[in-house]
Amino acid sequence: MIIYVDGTALLRHLAETADPLAEASDLHERRGNLTRWLARYCELQDCRAVLVFDGSPPGEVLPPTERHGGVKVVNVAPGVEARTEIAGPANRSAQDERTLVVTADHRLVCSLEGGQARALGPGEFVARVRRSLRPAQEALADEPDEKFGGIADEEVDFWMRFFGERD
């Protein structure tokens, strides 16, 4: 199974419900907490996830992709919405495997209708994960057991272009 997560919508939901995952004052720390929590869930459920963040702070330069255990984090370019990065890949992957999309964006949900990908709201997803993870397992959400060695090729290319080493 693969899970596509609108990370910005999920963080917003967690903040609105005063969830401990969103307690950190720093955006990077909140994103990191969410990523590690999702990686722990993926490890226990033997699945993969693509966590998409849009709306990066002005002036922030983030790598386009990162890997944390079974979670691929995608930081979309400024002005690009998460739904455009999720809809197509989710619909394509749903043809081959079970696909779940976590979002509060009704436009994204509409773009999935007629396909085999299943949409779930952030609240429903958090409840599902919390039913699967025991409190002790949630507390362990610091680093996933499975780690990817090195840096993703996309990230290397991004930084090389950023520093003017590649065209």
C-alpha positions in Angstrom: 0.0 0.0 0.0 1.1 3.6 -0.7 -0.2 6.6 1.2 -0.1 10.1 -0.3 -0.4 12.8 2.4 -1.1 16.4 2.0 1.3 17.4 4.8 0.2 21.0 5.1 -3.4 20.0 5.6 -2.5 17.3 8.1 -0.3 19.8 10.1 -3.1 22.3 10.0 -5.5 19.7 11.4 -3.1 18.7 14.1 -2.6 22.3 15.2 -6.4 22.9 15.3 -6.8 19.9 17.6 -3.8 20.9 19.8 -2.2 17.6 19.0 1.3 17.0 20.6 2.8 16.5 17.1 2.1 20.1 16.3 3.3 21.6 19.6 6.7 22.7 18.4 7.0 26.4 17.6 9.3 25.9 14.6 7.8 24.8 11.3 10.8 22.5 10.5 10.4 20.7 13.8 6.6 20.2 13.3 7.3 18.8 9.9 10.0 16.6 11.3 7.7 15.3 14.0 5.1 14.5 11.5 7.5 12.8 9.2 9.0 10.6 11.9 5.5 9.7 13.2 4.4 8.7 9.7 7.6 6.7 9.1 6.9 4.7 12.3 3.4 4.0 11.1 4.7 2.9 7.6 7.3 0.7 9.3 4.7 -1.1 11.4 2.2 -1.4 8.5 4.7 -2.4 5.9 3.7 0.4 3.5 5.2 3.5 1.9 4.2 7.1 2.0 4.7 10.3 0.0 4.4 13.3 2.3 3.8 16.5 0.2 4.4 20.0 1.8 3.4 23.1 0.0 3.4 26.7 1.1 7.1 26.8 2.3 8.0 30.0 4.2 9.1 32.9 2.0 12.9 32.9 1.5 13.3 29.3 2.6 15.2 27.0 0.3 14.2 23.4 0.9 15.4 20.3 -1.0 12.7 19.1 -3.4 12.8 15.6 -2.0 14.0 13.9 1.2 13.8 10.3 2.5 12.9 9.2 6.0 12.5 5.5 6.3 9.5 4.5 4.2 8.5 8.1 3.7 9.4 10.3 0.8 9.0 14.0 1.6 8.3 16.3 -1.3 8.7 20.0 -0.8 6.9 21.6 -3.7 8.1 24.8 -5.3 6.6 28.1 -4.2 3.2 28.7 -5.9 2.6 25.0 -6.6 -0.2 23.3 -4.7 0.1 19.9 -3.1 -2.9 18.6 -5.0 -1.1 18.9 -8.3 1.7 16.8 -7.0 -0.6 14.1 -5.5 -3.5 13.6 -7.9 -1.7 12.2 -10.9 0.7 9.9 -9.1 -2.1 8.7 -6.8 -4.4 7.8 -9.6 -1.6 6.0 -11.5 -0.4 4.0 -8.5 -4.0 3.0 -7.6 -4.0 0.9 -10.8 -1.2 -1.3 -9.4 -1.7 -1.2 -5.6 -3.9 0.0 -2.8 -3.6 3.7 -2.6 -4.8 6.1 0.1 -4.8 9.9 -0.1 -5.0 11.9 3.0 -6.2 15.4 2.4 -8.7 18.1 3.4 -8.7 19.6 -0.1 -12.1 18.9 -1.8 -10.6 19.6 -5.2 -8.1 16.8 -4.7 -10.8 14.5 -3.6 -12.9 15.4 -6.7 -9.9 14.6 -8.9 -9.6 11.1 -7.4 -13.3 10.3 -8.0 -13.8 7.6 -10.6 -10.3 6.2 -9.9 -9.3 3.5 -7.4 -7.5 5.7 -4.9 -9.3 6.2 -1.7 -9.4 9.6 0.0 -9.4 10.0 3.8 -9.7 13.3 5.8 -6.8 14.2 8.2 -8.9 13.5 11.3 -9.9 10.0 10.1 -6.3 9.3 9.2 -4.9 10.4 12.6 -7.6 8.2 14.3 -6.6 5.2 12.1 -2.9 5.7 12.9 -3.5 6.1 16.6 -5.6 2.9 16.6 -2.6 1.1 15.0 0.2 2.6 17.1 0.3 1.9 20.8 1.4 4.9 22.9 4.8 3.4 23.5 5.3 3.1 19.7 4.2 6.7 19.1 6.8 7.8 21.7 9.5 5.9 19.7 8.8 8.0 16.6 12.2 9.5 16.7 14.1 7.7 13.9 12.8 4.9 11.6 14.6 1.5 11.8 14.9 1.5 8.0 17.1 4.3 6.7 18.1 5.2 3.2 21.8 5.7 2.7 23.1 8.8 1.1 21.1 11.6 -0.4 18.4 11.2 -3.1 19.6 12.0 -6.6 16.9 14.7 -6.9 18.2 16.5 -3.9 21.8 16.4 -5.2 20.7 17.8 -8.5 18.7 20.5 -6.7 21.6 21.7 -4.6 24.0 21.5 -7.5 21.7 23.7 -9.6 21.2 26.0 -6.6 24.9 26.6 -6.2 25.4 27.0 -9.9 27.4 23.8 -10.4 24.9 22.3 -12.9 22.6 23.7 -15.5 
